[in-house]
Amino acid sequence: MKSSIKKEVVMGKYPKPGWAVQQIVRSSGLVEDICKHGCGHPNAAWLQENTTEETSYISIHGCDGCCVPNCTCGKHDYCGKCGVQK
């Protein structure tokens, strides 16, 4: 299956959240915000612009909870504020 995700990304186009210590761009074009624990979280602004029903899987990640307090997608099963599985 060929992905329709844009691979060319202009650094700085997608704001890095305050909790992120670094931002990287994967070879797929996915912009990830890296937390202080070294975990990559898909950038919310990038996801809004680039995710379709076909590519919604791209938001799945090994979340340690750092991105949850700022997330509005409602898809997380982990509470970053208290560390408890929902």
Phi and psi in degrees as a GROMACS rama.xvg file:
@    title "Ramachandran Plot"
@    xaxis  label "Phi"
@    yaxis  label "Psi"
@TYPE xy
-85.0494  130.679  LYS-2
-81.8131  144.586  SER-3
-100.484  14.3836  SER-4
-72.8457  135.064  ILE-5
-68.2353  133.886  LYS-6
-98.1763  -16.2414  LYS-7
-94.1526  121.701  GLU-8
-127.789  134.407  VAL-9
-92.3119  115.717  VAL-10
-60.0965  140.369  MET-11
91.7824  -11.1765  GLY-12
-70.3171  -32.831  LYS-13
-108.533  116.97  TYR-14
-60.9654  136.669  PRO-15
-84.6676  125.608  LYS-16
-65.233  158.914  PRO-17
-60.2278  -28.0852  GLY-18
-79.5135  -15.8495  TRP-19
-82.1151  139.478  ALA-20
-98.1864  -14.6178  VAL-21
-159.141  158.999  GLN-22
-133.212  134.968  GLN-23
-129.424  161.744  ILE-24
-119.885  121.228  VAL-25
-74.6351  163.342  ARG-26
-62.4491  -21.2775  SER-27
-76.6323  -12.749  SER-28
101.94  -11.4886  GLY-29
-62.693  128.433  LEU-30
-93.1226  124.067  VAL-31
-116.904  138.61  GLU-32
-96.822  125.756  ASP-33
-97.7405  125.047  ILE-34
-85.1238  175.85  CYS-35
-64.328  -14.4599  LYS-36
-92.627  -2.73883  HIS-37
88.9208  7.08858  GLY-38
-86.7784  135.471  CYS-39
-90.3286  127.546  GLY-40
-119.306  126.824  HIS-41
-55.9392  134.327  PRO-42
-67.0556  128.024  ASN-43
-60.9785  -42.0747  ALA-44
-66.4482  -40.1314  ALA-45
-63.5743  -43.6187  TRP-46
-59.9727  -43.4437  LEU-47
-60.3166  -37.4863  GLN-48
-81.9376  -28.2974  GLU-49
-115.509  -9.63128  ASN-50
-89.4032  133.38  THR-51
-122.165  176.183  THR-52
-59.4496  -36.3753  GLU-53
-67.6438  -31.2976  GLU-54
-112.48  18.1636  THR-55
-62.7434  -21.2966  SER-56
-60.8695  -22.6222  TYR-57
-63.6797  -20.3191  ILE-58
-82.6493  -9.97762  SER-59
-71.3541  129.424  ILE-60
-154.312  162.918  HIS-61
-78.0832  78.3642  GLY-62
-73.1932  133.273  CYS-63
-103.355  6.52365  ASP-64
99.3368  -10.7037  GLY-65
-63.4497  -32.4237  CYS-66
-89.7412  -12.6424  CYS-67
-62.3268  -45.8073  VAL-68
-56.7583  -27.1076  PRO-69
-100.291  0.0983023  ASN-70
-89.6337  140.499  CYS-71
-118.595  9.42097  THR-72
-77.5956  -25.1344  CYS-73
73.5387  12.743  GLY-74
-97.9002  -5.34227  LYS-75
-81.5851  145.873  HIS-76
-107.741  16.3501  ASP-77
-132.778  134.246  TYR-78
-95.7895  112.401  CYS-79
-69.9356  -18.461  GLY-80
-78.8157  -38.8023  LYS-81
-117.147  -10.9752  CYS-82
77.4821  17.412  GLY-83
-103.433  137.414  VAL-84
-67.3124  135.378  GLN-85
